[in-house]
């Protein structure tokens, strides 16, 4: 029986190796070139099998990749959705607006199998092949941004415009790689879009705070008044930071912002959110949130200081106010619908206020813990 032991251990080792990720994974790499006709061609070299199983190359196991490559029907099934998902996940933005992207080429199943076989049994993975895509850029464009499918992980990206300019960056999943190809024009509309996007869809915590302000108000008009006062508050601190009168806030502002959300929910839960003194609350909290806004747009402050004061204060903050009004009106519509269904409105308001308070204070503790431990 002693001869069985080495064989058994060898089988265990082989099984462990099969279930583990392939040690020779390679990072995806992209070359993007803008030619004289303002065609933006992207060539993305990536590990096709790991992408088709929906995992980062270093996380996909050899067994998962073998199942894809050698089980009948598995690879064709993956190709039914793989190229379309790749095209959907590759996004190009020109001066903040998304533009269409088209495929020029995508590695076929036959090419993947042939390349894997050519590499040999021991080195059958990764299988690095090129996908080619194209977008159109307007001649007077100033900024181009690119995003990649999340399954690729971080993509080492080299963007070029002829021989004039080039930028090399590592684009993380969900982030945009930015390439400045002209003079960035700062416009009122651009600031308005920035402000709106900082609340919807990016500012979930901001939306919770506005929901608390609405739930605690005696009427829709009072809720909209509080929104306006809140905007005036964060306009003050955001403007002061944008033009250098106040230093940018550090990460310490984030737990405080979460605390304001918790307090807003607590006011609703304890029924103290309807008095006139509550006008001071959105003003005070607005001053705090303005510091948070400034921290979130630190990388844009240098550009903002070159713009007119009116563009910054009116454009960005008007965008924020429009987003806040959107949140309030949506909440009012939902509560009106619930009222017609004869639901206990007082109980619903109090319950939602309590939930907002729990989320706010919970996030406050989480962010504070992250700052103290260096994990935030």
Order of alpha helices (4+ residues) and beta strands (2+ residues): alpha-beta-beta-alpha-alpha-alpha-beta-beta-beta-alpha-beta-beta-beta-beta-beta-alpha-alpha-alpha-alpha-alpha-alpha-alpha-alpha
